[in-house]
Amino acid sequence: MNARQLREAARSAEAAADAARAETLSRFRAVAVETKSDGTPVTEADRAAERVIRATLRAAFPDFGILGEEFGEEGSGERPYWVVDPIDGTLAFSRGIPLFTTLIALVEDGEPILGLIDCPTLDERYLGWRGGGCRRNGVPTRVSQEADLARSIVSHGDPLYFDRCGKREGFERMAHSIPRLRGYTDAFGHAQVLSGGVGAMVDFDLHPWDAAATQILVPEAGGRCDTLPGPGRKVGLVLGSPALVEQLLELLG
């Protein structure tokens, strides 16, 4: 896709995120929680938000495929496709914690070329595309350029996921080496890296819809985002300041 097409796709992604906000915020702290077959929570807000995202994106780009957390894959072939997580952080959403996000990415030839992270309760949105930089609410934003782990806030996902990916020893080395190691989880943590407040983050056991937006936004914000293989289609991400990512990879082994 060329620059003009990417800008058009960005406008459609924002329209989809606006529609999703209406569905999630109207149900926040007022929706029943169900449990999926894999033990993870889901709500009607997840499903309603994905429906409007799909409808908005399909209307703008009817030839593109869509892969979403709640309703699976729609369309196939070599064409570009959207990757959608209507509520990343459903556990937080279901407990009334306002740190959930909506994730939308566009993938072409197997690589994310556009990403959006929307934080509805904070009224913050991160948007970027290949060659276009990354913006928070329309203003360019960049990751931290800090090189000293001792001076940085470093975030991580749930420690159990380190176990699942065989990185328990790496997590323990991080815990003993980084004085400001904090658990800003899910894509909320990714957004804090994009804004520069969190220097770097390690996040494992991610589905494609958890990772795709971040994989393009971080390099467009001047950072480094390394993808580590996980079970099945899952991956791990180490993202943030290039110097910090390099040191974290060494700690993780």
Backbone as JSON, one array per atom type, in Angstrom:
{
  "sequence": "MNARQLREAARSAEAAADAARAETLSRFRAVAVETKSDGTPVTEADRAAERVIRATLRAAFPDFGILGEEFGEEGSGERPYWVVDPIDGTLAFSRGIPLFTTLIALVEDGEPILGLIDCPTLDERYLGWRGGGCRRNGVPTRVSQEADLARSIVSHGDPLYFDRCGKREGFERMAHSIPRLRGYTDAFGHAQVLSGGVGAMVDFDLHPWDAAATQILVPEAGGRCDTLPGPGRKVGLVLGSPALVEQLLELLG",
  "N": [[0.84, -1.2, 0.0], [0.47, 2.27, -0.76], [1.48, 5.59, 0.43], [-0.76, 7.31, 0.41], [-2.9, 5.49, 0.44], [-2.43, 4.29, 2.9], [-2.93, 6.41, 4.64], [-5.67, 6.69, 4.2], [-6.51, 4.22, 5.18], [-5.8, 4.61, 7.84], [-7.63, 6.59, 8.62], [-9.97, 5.1, 8.49], [-9.46, 3.15, 10.43], [-9.45, 4.76, 12.69], [-12.11, 5.63, 12.69], [-13.35, 3.19, 13.18], [-12.34, 2.66, 15.73], [-13.51, 4.78, 17.13], [-16.21, 4.0, 16.99], [-16.07, 1.65, 18.45], [-15.37, 2.63, 20.96], [-17.77, 3.81, 21.83], [-19.3, 1.54, 22.3], [-17.86, 0.16, 24.3], [-17.45, 2.01, 26.44], [-20.06, 2.62, 27.18], [-20.81, 0.33, 28.42], [-19.04, -0.11, 30.43], [-18.23, -1.14, 33.66], [-20.78, -2.04, 33.93], [-21.67, -4.51, 32.97], [-22.22, -7.99, 32.42], [-20.02, -10.74, 33.1], [-18.61, -13.37, 31.27], [-17.17, -16.68, 30.8], [-14.77, -17.95, 28.65], [-14.05, -20.98, 26.74], [-11.35, -21.4, 27.07], [-10.85, -20.41, 29.53], [-10.54, -17.69, 29.84], [-11.84, -14.35, 30.39], [-14.84, -12.89, 28.94], [-17.01, -10.43, 27.58], [-20.21, -8.96, 26.74], [-19.58, -6.5, 25.78], [-17.08, -6.86, 24.54], [-17.85, -8.38, 22.29], [-19.76, -6.7, 21.06], [-18.2, -4.45, 20.46], [-16.32, -5.54, 18.68], [-18.01, -6.23, 16.59], [-18.87, -3.72, 15.56], [-16.44, -2.63, 14.82], [-15.6, -4.42, 12.81], [-17.69, -4.01, 10.95], [-17.3, -1.32, 10.23], [-14.7, -1.31, 9.13], [-15.01, -3.17, 7.08], [-16.85, -1.89, 5.44], [-15.3, 0.2, 4.47], [-13.07, -1.04, 3.3], [-13.77, -3.42, 1.52], [-12.53, -5.59, 0.31], [-10.54, -6.5, 1.92], [-9.27, -8.86, 4.33], [-10.23, -9.93, 7.68], [-9.09, -10.53, 10.92], [-10.09, -11.37, 14.05], [-10.28, -11.33, 17.67], [-12.69, -12.24, 18.86], [-14.45, -13.19, 16.84], [-13.02, -14.59, 15.0], [-11.52, -15.49, 11.81], [-12.03, -13.84, 8.75], [-12.33, -13.96, 5.39], [-9.63, -14.55, 3.09], [-6.47, -15.35, 1.5], [-4.0, -13.53, -0.48], [-4.29, -10.87, 0.0], [-4.21, -7.69, 1.85], [-4.96, -7.66, 5.4], [-7.01, -6.94, 8.26], [-6.28, -6.86, 11.76], [-7.73, -7.43, 14.84], [-8.41, -6.54, 18.17], [-10.96, -6.15, 20.22], [-11.29, -5.48, 22.96], [-8.52, -5.25, 24.65], [-7.26, -6.55, 27.48], [-9.46, -7.54, 28.87], [-9.87, -8.68, 31.36], [-9.18, -6.59, 33.14], [-11.11, -4.72, 32.3], [-13.46, -6.12, 32.99], [-13.3, -6.07, 35.73], [-13.69, -3.48, 36.37], [-11.5, -1.83, 36.09], [-9.83, 0.86, 34.66], [-7.97, 0.46, 32.49], [-7.98, -0.76, 30.03], [-7.72, -1.42, 26.47], [-8.31, -0.79, 22.93], [-7.37, -2.52, 20.04], [-6.15, -2.21, 16.78], [-4.85, -3.3, 13.76], [-3.19, -3.29, 10.57], [-2.2, -5.63, 8.24], [0.15, -6.55, 5.81], [1.52, -8.7, 3.42], [2.35, -10.37, 5.47], [3.41, -8.67, 7.41], [2.89, -6.16, 9.9], [1.63, -3.01, 8.93], [0.3, -0.81, 9.74], [-0.86, 0.58, 12.77], [-2.96, 0.87, 15.67], [-3.6, 1.92, 18.91], [-6.02, 2.31, 21.21], [-7.06, 4.05, 24.05], [-9.72, 4.13, 25.76], [-10.85, 5.14, 28.26], [-8.98, 6.96, 29.06], [-8.98, 8.75, 27.05], [-7.01, 8.71, 25.05], [-5.13, 8.08, 22.14], [-3.07, 6.13, 20.13], [-1.5, 6.18, 17.05], [-0.15, 5.02, 14.04], [1.74, 4.45, 11.01], [3.51, 2.67, 8.41], [6.4, 4.36, 7.74], [5.23, 6.74, 8.5], [5.53, 7.67, 11.08], [4.65, 7.89, 14.62], [1.83, 8.87, 16.49], [0.31, 10.42, 19.31], [-2.87, 11.19, 20.04], [-2.74, 12.82, 17.79], [-0.34, 14.2, 18.05], [3.13, 13.98, 17.52], [4.92, 11.28, 19.0], [7.51, 9.7, 20.93], [9.51, 6.88, 21.83], [11.29, 6.29, 24.93], [14.76, 7.15, 25.11], [16.49, 6.22, 26.92], [19.33, 4.57, 28.34], [20.1, 3.25, 30.58], [19.34, 0.7, 32.67], [18.97, 0.89, 35.43], [17.93, 3.37, 35.84], [15.49, 3.37, 34.67], [11.96, 2.78, 34.22], [10.75, -0.39, 33.85], [8.49, -2.52, 32.35], [6.31, -5.44, 32.58], [4.5, -8.36, 31.47], [2.12, -10.78, 32.81], [3.72, -12.8, 35.26], [3.35, -15.61, 35.1], [3.24, -16.16, 32.39], [5.87, -16.0, 31.59], [6.82, -18.36, 32.63], [5.39, -20.21, 31.04], [6.62, -19.82, 28.62], [9.17, -20.67, 29.02], [10.89, -18.89, 30.29], [11.41, -18.34, 32.96], [13.78, -18.16, 34.51], [14.95, -16.0, 33.26], [13.1, -13.99, 33.94], [13.52, -13.89, 36.7], [16.15, -12.96, 36.75], [15.7, -10.41, 35.69], [14.12, -9.37, 37.79], [15.98, -9.18, 39.84], [17.78, -7.39, 38.87], [16.69, -5.01, 37.99], [15.67, -2.09, 39.36], [13.25, -0.69, 39.16], [11.05, -2.34, 38.28], [7.99, -3.0, 36.98], [4.52, -3.93, 36.77], [2.84, -2.99, 34.4], [0.43, -4.05, 32.61], [-0.67, -5.79, 29.58], [-1.78, -4.13, 26.51], [-1.95, -1.58, 27.48], [0.42, -1.19, 28.87], [2.15, -1.27, 26.66], [1.4, 1.11, 25.42], [2.33, 2.96, 27.27], [5.03, 2.67, 26.93], [5.26, 3.69, 24.33], [4.72, 6.36, 24.85], [6.91, 7.11, 26.25], [7.18, 7.14, 29.02], [7.46, 4.65, 30.32], [10.35, 2.81, 30.01], [10.92, 0.39, 28.71], [9.47, -2.81, 27.81], [8.58, -6.19, 28.55], [6.75, -8.76, 27.18], [4.96, -11.66, 27.1], [3.45, -14.6, 25.5], [1.51, -13.8, 23.59], [-1.26, -13.35, 21.44], [-1.79, -12.97, 17.83], [-3.48, -10.69, 17.53], [-2.94, -9.32, 19.83], [-0.4, -8.35, 19.49], [0.17, -7.17, 16.97], [-0.38, -4.38, 16.38], [1.41, -3.05, 18.07], [3.84, -3.93, 17.06], [4.33, -2.4, 14.77], [3.97, 0.23, 15.65], [5.94, 0.78, 17.61], [8.61, 0.79, 16.31], [8.02, 2.94, 14.58], [7.86, 4.95, 16.39], [10.45, 5.4, 17.01], [11.65, 3.35, 18.42], [12.66, 0.02, 19.42], [11.44, -3.16, 18.61], [11.43, -6.37, 19.32], [10.51, -9.58, 18.24], [9.73, -12.59, 19.72], [9.59, -16.1, 19.29], [6.73, -18.08, 20.16], [4.47, -20.56, 21.57], [2.52, -22.21, 19.08], [0.69, -19.84, 17.26], [1.4, -17.81, 18.86], [3.4, -15.15, 20.29], [6.25, -13.5, 21.82], [7.06, -10.21, 22.96], [9.67, -7.82, 23.1], [10.13, -4.61, 23.85], [10.83, -1.12, 23.28], [13.13, 1.41, 24.35], [15.98, 1.23, 22.27], [18.53, 0.57, 23.41], [17.84, -0.4, 25.94], [16.23, -2.6, 25.26], [18.12, -4.3, 24.11], [19.67, -4.96, 26.39], [17.73, -6.23, 27.96], [17.13, -8.47, 26.42], [19.51, -9.86, 26.76], [19.34, -10.42, 29.53], [17.13, -12.09, 29.51], [18.13, -14.27, 28.27]],
  "CA": [[0.0, 0.0, 0.0], [1.24, 3.5, -0.8], [1.24, 6.51, 1.54], [-2.14, 7.79, 0.37], [-3.77, 4.4, 0.88], [-2.23, 4.11, 4.34], [-3.66, 7.48, 5.33], [-7.09, 6.32, 4.12], [-6.7, 3.12, 6.13], [-5.72, 5.17, 9.19], [-8.91, 7.23, 8.91], [-10.97, 4.04, 8.72], [-9.15, 2.55, 11.72], [-9.91, 5.69, 13.72], [-13.57, 5.57, 12.72], [-13.7, 1.93, 13.84], [-12.05, 2.82, 17.16], [-14.56, 5.64, 17.69], [-17.41, 3.19, 17.15], [-15.83, 0.71, 19.54], [-15.43, 3.38, 22.23], [-19.17, 3.96, 22.23], [-19.79, 0.26, 22.81], [-17.17, -0.24, 25.53], [-17.67, 2.94, 27.54], [-21.45, 2.54, 27.63], [-20.98, -0.9, 29.19], [-17.98, -0.21, 31.44], [-18.73, -1.3, 35.03], [-22.22, -2.32, 33.89], [-21.85, -5.62, 32.06], [-21.95, -9.3, 32.99], [-18.79, -11.37, 32.62], [-18.69, -14.79, 30.97], [-15.87, -17.33, 30.71], [-14.58, -18.73, 27.43], [-13.61, -22.36, 26.93], [-9.94, -21.4, 27.49], [-10.77, -19.87, 30.89], [-10.39, -16.24, 29.85], [-13.13, -13.68, 30.46], [-15.38, -12.2, 27.78], [-18.25, -9.72, 27.9], [-20.96, -8.49, 25.57], [-18.87, -5.34, 25.25], [-16.09, -7.36, 23.58], [-18.5, -8.79, 21.05], [-20.38, -5.54, 20.42], [-17.14, -3.6, 19.92], [-15.75, -6.16, 17.48], [-18.98, -6.16, 15.5], [-18.86, -2.4, 14.91], [-15.13, -2.48, 14.17], [-15.65, -5.18, 11.56], [-18.6, -3.37, 10.01], [-16.69, -0.08, 9.76], [-13.56, -1.63, 8.28], [-15.51, -3.88, 5.9], [-17.47, -0.91, 4.56], [-14.26, 1.02, 3.84], [-12.15, -1.89, 2.52], [-14.5, -4.69, 1.43], [-11.7, -6.68, -0.21], [-9.54, -6.9, 2.91], [-9.69, -9.82, 5.33], [-10.25, -9.48, 9.07], [-8.85, -11.52, 11.97], [-10.43, -10.77, 15.33], [-10.26, -12.25, 18.81], [-13.99, -12.81, 19.22], [-15.19, -13.8, 15.73], [-12.13, -15.35, 14.13], [-10.97, -15.01, 10.54], [-13.0, -13.59, 7.69], [-11.57, -13.67, 4.19], [-8.33, -15.22, 3.02], [-5.74, -15.01, 0.29], [-2.79, -12.74, -0.37], [-4.61, -9.46, 0.18], [-4.03, -7.2, 3.22], [-6.05, -7.98, 6.32], [-7.04, -6.26, 9.55], [-6.19, -7.68, 12.98], [-8.55, -6.65, 15.77], [-8.75, -6.96, 19.54], [-11.89, -5.09, 20.63], [-10.9, -5.07, 24.31], [-7.31, -5.88, 25.16], [-7.38, -6.3, 28.91], [-10.84, -7.79, 29.29], [-9.88, -8.91, 32.81], [-9.26, -5.27, 33.76], [-12.43, -4.17, 31.98], [-14.49, -6.83, 33.73], [-13.18, -5.72, 37.15], [-13.87, -2.05, 36.54], [-10.2, -1.14, 36.06], [-9.94, 1.6, 33.4], [-6.72, 0.4, 31.75], [-8.15, -1.6, 28.85], [-7.49, -0.73, 25.2], [-8.77, -1.39, 21.69], [-6.22, -2.65, 19.15], [-6.42, -2.43, 15.36], [-3.64, -3.28, 12.93], [-3.33, -3.71, 9.19], [-1.07, -6.48, 7.89], [0.36, -6.8, 4.38], [2.65, -9.6, 3.19], [2.78, -10.94, 6.74], [4.01, -7.68, 8.31], [2.03, -5.03, 10.22], [2.01, -1.75, 8.28], [-0.45, 0.25, 10.41], [-1.29, 0.16, 14.09], [-3.72, 1.79, 16.51], [-3.93, 1.53, 20.29], [-6.95, 3.29, 21.76], [-7.29, 3.95, 25.5], [-10.97, 4.88, 25.84], [-11.11, 5.88, 29.5], [-7.99, 8.04, 29.16], [-9.12, 9.59, 25.87], [-5.72, 8.74, 24.37], [-5.06, 7.16, 21.0], [-1.78, 6.05, 19.45], [-1.74, 5.8, 15.68], [1.01, 5.16, 13.17], [1.82, 3.53, 9.87], [4.84, 2.52, 7.85], [6.97, 5.59, 7.21], [4.46, 7.91, 8.9], [5.72, 8.03, 12.47], [3.62, 7.51, 15.6], [1.25, 10.04, 17.13], [-0.66, 10.28, 20.39], [-3.87, 12.26, 19.85], [-2.32, 13.7, 16.71], [0.96, 14.82, 18.32], [4.19, 12.96, 17.45], [5.44, 10.76, 20.26], [8.68, 8.84, 20.74], [9.88, 6.07, 22.98], [12.46, 6.75, 25.68], [16.09, 6.8, 24.6], [17.3, 5.87, 28.08], [20.19, 3.4, 28.14], [20.48, 2.71, 31.89], [18.22, -0.03, 33.28], [18.79, 1.32, 36.81], [17.2, 4.64, 35.84], [14.3, 3.21, 33.84], [10.84, 1.92, 34.56], [10.6, -1.5, 32.91], [7.24, -3.2, 32.63], [6.23, -6.84, 32.15], [3.21, -9.02, 31.56], [1.96, -11.69, 33.94], [4.87, -13.7, 35.41], [3.03, -16.97, 34.68], [3.53, -16.31, 30.96], [7.3, -16.29, 31.48], [6.93, -19.81, 32.86], [4.87, -20.92, 29.87], [7.55, -19.65, 27.5], [10.49, -21.13, 29.41], [11.73, -17.73, 30.61], [11.34, -18.07, 34.39], [15.08, -17.69, 34.98], [15.11, -14.65, 32.74], [12.29, -13.09, 34.75], [14.19, -13.72, 37.99], [17.3, -12.07, 36.54], [15.14, -9.06, 35.6], [13.66, -8.94, 39.11], [17.13, -8.89, 40.69], [18.67, -6.43, 38.21], [16.0, -3.77, 37.6], [15.03, -1.59, 40.59], [11.91, -0.17, 38.89], [10.34, -3.32, 37.46], [6.6, -2.84, 37.34], [3.63, -4.71, 35.92], [1.8, -2.33, 33.61], [0.2, -5.17, 31.72], [-1.47, -5.7, 28.35], [-1.36, -3.06, 25.61], [-1.79, -0.35, 28.25], [1.86, -1.07, 29.07], [2.76, -0.93, 25.38], [1.14, 2.52, 25.19], [3.22, 3.75, 28.14], [6.34, 2.66, 26.26], [5.17, 4.62, 23.2], [4.72, 7.73, 25.35], [8.23, 7.38, 26.82], [7.22, 7.05, 30.48], [8.05, 3.34, 30.57], [11.48, 2.71, 29.09], [10.85, -0.84, 27.91], [8.52, -3.8, 28.34], [8.67, -7.58, 28.1], [5.38, -9.27, 27.22], [4.96, -12.98, 26.48], [2.2, -15.35, 25.32], [0.6, -12.89, 22.91], [-1.89, -13.71, 20.18], [-1.52, -11.96, 16.79], [-4.23, -9.45, 17.75], [-2.33, -8.61, 20.95], [0.95, -7.9, 19.18], [0.39, -6.58, 15.64], [-0.32, -2.91, 16.4], [2.64, -2.64, 18.74], [4.99, -4.26, 16.23], [4.6, -1.31, 13.84], [3.99, 1.52, 16.33], [7.19, 1.03, 18.34], [9.65, 1.32, 15.43], [7.64, 4.24, 14.06], [8.12, 5.9, 17.47], [11.88, 5.47, 17.25], [12.09, 2.31, 19.33], [12.97, -1.32, 18.92], [10.46, -4.16, 19.02], [11.86, -7.71, 18.92], [9.48, -10.6, 18.36], [10.28, -13.89, 20.09], [8.61, -17.13, 18.99], [6.03, -18.74, 21.25], [3.73, -21.74, 21.14], [1.5, -21.97, 18.06], [0.8, -18.53, 16.61], [1.71, -16.81, 19.87], [4.75, -14.58, 20.29], [6.63, -12.59, 22.87], [7.61, -8.95, 22.5], [10.53, -7.0, 23.94], [9.92, -3.35, 23.14], [11.17, 0.1, 23.97], [14.41, 2.02, 24.01], [16.86, 0.21, 21.67], [19.58, 0.13, 24.33], [17.23, -1.22, 27.0], [15.81, -3.87, 24.67], [19.32, -5.13, 23.99], [20.02, -5.47, 27.72], [16.69, -7.14, 28.41], [17.33, -9.73, 25.71], [20.61, -10.58, 27.42], [18.84, -10.94, 30.79], [16.2, -13.17, 29.24], [18.88, -15.43, 27.8]],
  "C": [[0.88, 1.25, 0.0], [0.81, 4.43, 0.34], [-0.19, 7.01, 1.57], [-3.1, 6.72, 0.87], [-3.64, 4.15, 2.38], [-2.95, 5.2, 5.14], [-5.17, 7.21, 5.3], [-7.4, 5.2, 5.11], [-6.67, 3.63, 7.57], [-7.03, 5.85, 9.57], [-9.99, 6.19, 9.21], [-10.73, 3.37, 10.07], [-9.62, 3.46, 12.85], [-11.43, 5.69, 13.82], [-14.04, 4.29, 13.43], [-13.45, 2.03, 15.34], [-13.07, 3.73, 17.83], [-15.84, 4.84, 17.95], [-17.26, 2.21, 18.31], [-15.88, 1.41, 20.89], [-16.87, 3.5, 22.73], [-19.7, 2.68, 22.85], [-19.15, -0.1, 24.15], [-17.49, 0.7, 26.69], [-19.1, 2.89, 28.06], [-21.7, 1.32, 28.51], [-19.97, -1.03, 30.34], [-18.59, -0.16, 32.84], [-20.24, -1.56, 35.06], [-22.52, -3.48, 32.95], [-21.5, -6.94, 32.75], [-20.72, -9.91, 32.34], [-19.05, -12.86, 32.42], [-17.27, -15.36, 30.92], [-15.81, -18.17, 29.44], [-14.11, -20.14, 27.77], [-12.16, -22.43, 27.38], [-9.75, -20.78, 28.86], [-10.63, -18.37, 30.97], [-11.76, -15.57, 29.85], [-13.53, -13.06, 29.14], [-16.67, -11.54, 28.21], [-18.97, -9.37, 26.6], [-20.3, -7.26, 24.96], [-17.8, -5.75, 24.25], [-16.74, -7.66, 22.24], [-19.11, -7.61, 20.31], [-19.32, -4.64, 19.77], [-16.54, -4.23, 18.66], [-16.73, -6.11, 16.31], [-18.9, -4.81, 14.78], [-17.51, -2.12, 14.25], [-15.14, -3.18, 12.82], [-16.53, -4.48, 10.52], [-17.99, -2.1, 9.41], [-15.56, -0.37, 8.79], [-14.01, -2.31, 6.99], [-16.15, -2.9, 4.9], [-16.42, -0.09, 3.8], [-13.36, 0.21, 2.91], [-12.77, -3.28, 2.38], [-13.66, -5.86, 0.95], [-10.67, -7.18, 0.81], [-10.13, -7.97, 3.85], [-9.68, -9.21, 6.72], [-9.99, -10.69, 9.97], [-9.11, -10.85, 13.3], [-10.47, -11.8, 16.44], [-11.59, -12.96, 19.0], [-14.66, -13.59, 18.09], [-14.28, -14.42, 14.68], [-11.76, -14.67, 12.84], [-12.06, -14.92, 9.49], [-12.23, -13.18, 6.44], [-10.21, -14.34, 4.23], [-7.63, -14.79, 1.74], [-4.54, -14.15, 0.58], [-3.05, -11.27, -0.1], [-4.3, -9.01, 1.61], [-5.22, -7.61, 4.1], [-5.87, -7.22, 7.63], [-6.91, -7.28, 10.68], [-6.77, -6.85, 14.12], [-8.64, -7.32, 17.14], [-9.66, -5.88, 20.11], [-11.65, -4.57, 22.04], [-9.67, -5.88, 24.7], [-7.23, -5.52, 26.64], [-8.8, -6.49, 29.39], [-10.92, -8.06, 30.79], [-9.98, -7.58, 33.55], [-10.64, -4.66, 33.54], [-13.51, -4.79, 32.85], [-14.46, -6.53, 35.23], [-13.33, -4.22, 37.4], [-12.58, -1.26, 36.59], [-10.07, -0.45, 34.7], [-8.69, 1.58, 32.52], [-6.8, -0.54, 30.56], [-7.94, -0.75, 27.59], [-8.23, -1.44, 24.07], [-7.6, -1.38, 20.71], [-6.69, -2.94, 17.73], [-5.11, -2.34, 14.61], [-4.0, -3.72, 11.52], [-2.05, -4.43, 8.79], [-1.03, -6.68, 6.38], [1.62, -7.64, 4.21], [3.24, -10.11, 4.51], [3.36, -9.97, 7.74], [3.0, -6.57, 8.62], [2.54, -3.75, 9.55], [1.26, -0.56, 8.86], [-0.89, -0.28, 11.76], [-2.01, 1.27, 14.83], [-3.92, 1.17, 17.87], [-4.8, 2.63, 20.86], [-7.18, 3.01, 23.23], [-8.54, 4.75, 25.83], [-11.14, 5.72, 27.1], [-10.13, 7.03, 29.7], [-8.12, 9.06, 28.04], [-7.77, 9.79, 25.18], [-5.72, 7.7, 23.26], [-3.69, 7.28, 20.34], [-2.03, 5.49, 18.05], [-0.47, 6.0, 14.87], [0.96, 4.17, 12.04], [3.22, 3.6, 9.29], [5.31, 3.83, 7.19], [6.27, 6.85, 7.66], [4.67, 8.36, 10.32], [4.58, 7.54, 13.34], [3.14, 8.77, 16.31], [0.31, 9.62, 18.26], [-1.6, 11.46, 20.31], [-3.38, 13.3, 18.85], [-0.97, 14.35, 16.89], [2.05, 13.76, 18.27], [4.7, 12.56, 18.82], [6.59, 9.81, 19.97], [8.94, 8.05, 22.02], [11.06, 6.71, 23.69], [13.74, 6.34, 24.97], [17.05, 6.49, 25.74], [18.1, 4.6, 27.83], [20.54, 2.7, 29.44], [19.27, 2.03, 32.52], [17.93, 0.46, 34.7], [17.98, 2.61, 36.91], [15.82, 4.52, 35.21], [13.19, 2.47, 34.57], [10.74, 0.87, 33.45], [9.36, -2.28, 33.31], [7.26, -4.63, 32.11], [4.79, -7.32, 32.23], [3.17, -9.98, 32.74], [3.14, -12.65, 34.05], [4.59, -15.14, 34.98], [3.37, -17.19, 33.21], [5.01, -16.52, 30.71], [7.54, -17.78, 31.69], [6.51, -20.58, 31.62], [5.84, -20.88, 28.7], [8.98, -20.02, 27.87], [11.44, -20.01, 29.78], [11.69, -17.37, 32.1], [12.68, -17.55, 34.92], [15.36, -16.28, 34.49], [14.32, -13.63, 33.54], [12.96, -12.84, 36.1], [15.42, -12.84, 37.86], [16.83, -10.63, 36.41], [14.77, -8.53, 36.98], [14.82, -8.55, 40.02], [18.03, -7.81, 40.11], [18.03, -5.07, 37.96], [15.25, -3.23, 38.82], [13.6, -1.1, 40.38], [11.18, -1.08, 37.91], [8.89, -3.35, 37.89], [5.69, -3.52, 36.32], [2.51, -3.91, 35.3], [1.46, -3.26, 32.46], [-0.6, -4.8, 30.48], [-0.98, -4.51, 27.5], [-1.35, -1.7, 26.29], [-0.31, -0.12, 28.52], [2.58, -0.69, 27.79], [2.58, 0.57, 25.11], [2.05, 3.39, 26.04], [4.65, 3.75, 27.61], [6.33, 3.66, 25.1], [5.22, 6.07, 23.66], [6.04, 8.1, 26.01], [8.31, 7.29, 28.33], [7.82, 5.75, 30.97], [9.15, 3.14, 29.53], [11.42, 1.51, 28.17], [9.88, -1.79, 28.58], [8.82, -5.16, 27.75], [7.29, -8.19, 28.26], [5.33, -10.58, 26.43], [3.54, -13.51, 26.28], [1.12, -14.51, 24.64], [0.04, -13.51, 21.64], [-1.56, -12.66, 19.12], [-2.24, -10.64, 17.05], [-3.71, -8.67, 18.95], [-1.06, -7.86, 20.53], [1.06, -7.01, 17.95], [0.51, -5.07, 15.67], [0.99, -2.42, 16.99], [3.85, -2.86, 17.85], [5.31, -3.19, 15.2], [4.72, 0.02, 14.57], [5.33, 1.8, 17.0], [8.31, 1.49, 17.42], [9.3, 2.67, 14.84], [7.81, 5.33, 15.12], [9.59, 5.95, 17.85], [12.43, 4.41, 18.17], [12.41, 1.01, 18.62], [11.93, -2.28, 19.47], [10.9, -5.51, 18.47], [10.75, -8.71, 19.2], [10.13, -11.95, 18.63], [9.22, -14.96, 19.86], [8.0, -17.74, 20.25], [5.29, -19.95, 20.74], [2.65, -21.39, 20.11], [1.74, -20.66, 17.36], [1.18, -17.44, 17.61], [3.16, -16.37, 19.79], [5.0, -13.86, 21.61], [7.18, -11.32, 22.26], [8.53, -8.36, 23.56], [10.62, -5.66, 23.22], [10.36, -2.16, 23.97], [12.42, 0.74, 23.45], [15.34, 0.96, 23.42], [17.92, -0.31, 22.63], [19.01, -0.75, 25.43], [16.78, -2.57, 26.47], [17.0, -4.82, 24.54], [19.71, -5.74, 25.33], [18.99, -6.46, 28.24], [16.81, -8.49, 27.69], [18.46, -10.54, 26.32], [20.14, -11.17, 28.75], [17.91, -12.15, 30.59], [16.9, -14.43, 28.71], [18.56, -15.79, 26.38]]
}
